[in-house]
């Protein structure tokens, strides 16, 4: 049923899972619950998450992240390699790729290799965005603008629908390329996920109650004056130095700034430029894990602007990998 690459020094089998097997073992609800718990663990001291390893490959319009960590008490720890090569779409290749390695927290032996080709990273990123949006958007919010038309746009639309099936969302999507946008909308509608094109980003922002940004942009594309009061923004694109999707004046104007990990977001997330400009500081931010654990830290009124800056945490990778390994009986 599955392949074993080798035996470890001490005779333990190393489980190797390919993408197809990982997809079949992935359960959205179980993974979402595990990821939510992992955010809380990071904020309450229940996880060890070292700084992210980052390798820019600008000459090829790509980058590589290495994220690793341990949820205290777990039998394994996870090391994840994830790549993003943003010109791959023109070559007919996926823009994201990677793998995860699970190692014993007792002996350091390799327990499993998850050759997910970026699947788990894409899914856990989208689930994180949906969790933050569910927590921070006003209860009546239905008009959603998705900025970008790549893998994360698809995944975040599906994750939001799956996480909040009781709510009927009106999705609009904007992308720089009109051709790519039209193709994206056509394919999503054919898959029975109804949405429409947004051809004017300024007007789209003005109509949106929820904005989800999913691009690798290095210059702000969402301007302060475009965003109405009461809007929630989940920004997922700025996960490395130099990336930015939001006008720093908008970040300054927001009432609640939520970071998946404050030091990480102020270093290289969406909040980094506003912090460097002296417009915000650590004291202006709250961590998502604390918001999930304490409703008093999130949105309090319908007219507040809330922003979630998601740079991606190793704890999400651990949670995603563990649900797969548990379903497979490895841990």
Helices and strands as residue ranges (DSSP letters): E 3-7, E 13-18, H 19-25, H 28-43, E 47-49, E 53-57, G 58-60, E 62-71, E 76-85, G 88-91, E 96-104, E 110-115, H 119-136, E 143-147, H 151-163, E 170-174, H 178-190, E 195-197, H 201-207, E 210-213, G 224-226, E 232-235, H 248-253, E 256-259, H 262-268, H 272-276, G 282-284, E 285-287, H 288-293, G 295-297, E 306-309, H 314-328
